[in-house]
């Protein structure tokens, strides 16, 4: 079992930055692929970024070059640094931990980007 708690959301102006963090507990963090997803009002949840157990990363095209995902296996954290935010980045951002067949989600944190 893995528990995920996201922090760092909030209100920011377009062009600004936010850093989301996901603290984990309850299992061997280093064995989990970690990812961030987001869901905007009226839209389906979409992939944002992932980082593998080996540290490889992948990003959605919409955030590539602006967002950076990182992990600290010792502290059991995964972070999402979001720069040059756009109004279309407004969504609830959720942390995800995968180690098949297990798949865990955090409760989400709201990110609102104003014009």
Beta strands, then each sheet from edge to edge (+ up, - down):
strand 1: 3-7
strand 2: 10-13
strand 3: 18-25
strand 4: 33-39
strand 5: 46-51
strand 6: 57-59
strand 7: 67-72
strand 8: 77-82
strand 9: 91-99
strand 10: 102-105
strand 11: 109-114
sheet 1: 1+ 3- 8+ 7-
sheet 2: 2+ 11+ 9- 4+ 5- 6+
sheet 3: 2+ 11+ 9- 10+
end
